[in-house]
Amino acid sequence: ILNKSCYKVSYLQEKFLNPLLGFLKQGISPEKLAWSVTLGAVIGLIPVIGVSTILCAALALAFRLNMVVIQAVNYFVYPLQLIFLVPFIRIGEFVFRHPDVALTLRERLEMVRADWWDAMQKLWLSNIMGIAVWMVLMVPVTIILFYSLVFVFRKFEAKEKQVRVSQDR
């Protein structure tokens, strides 16, 4: 069991963390990298299928963030978007006292696949309520995630500078 969990950690480190930290070596600031990761994750969780890629691209262009990082993180959290889609909508329906549409994720996805426009017309109010809940919840998540990542990335950058100085001697 220990070997499997260590393998998973090393796999995630090799495939996700190391390439991400490699951007610091290429000159991106810890703050820009933290914003790229944070916004990719937060926007990636929006409870509307099919808009996160466009939103992430727009934010990356508007704030001069790393497009590769923001989109990679966006795609990385896609399974979480599917997991949280219905809960965000259900909480929104509860908070705003809207009658329950009572559709599962699979039923919602089938509606979207069959006729996207018809699905949006039937589900738009529920989706708006889910987006409202997402917006409220993502404010503290964004703040916590951003400052945590800045801390980690600054530590890594300082460690890399220390290694470079010792190698130059």
Secondary structure, DSSP 8 states (H G I E B T S, - for coil): -HHHHHHHHHHHIIIIIHHHHHHHHTT--HHHHHHHHHHHHHHHT-SSTT-HHHHHHHHHHHHT--HHHHHHHHHHTHHHHHHHHHHHHHHHHHHTT-------HHHHHHHHHH-HHHHHHHHHHHHHHHHHHHHHHHHHHHHHHHHHHHHHHHHHHHHHHHHHHHHH-
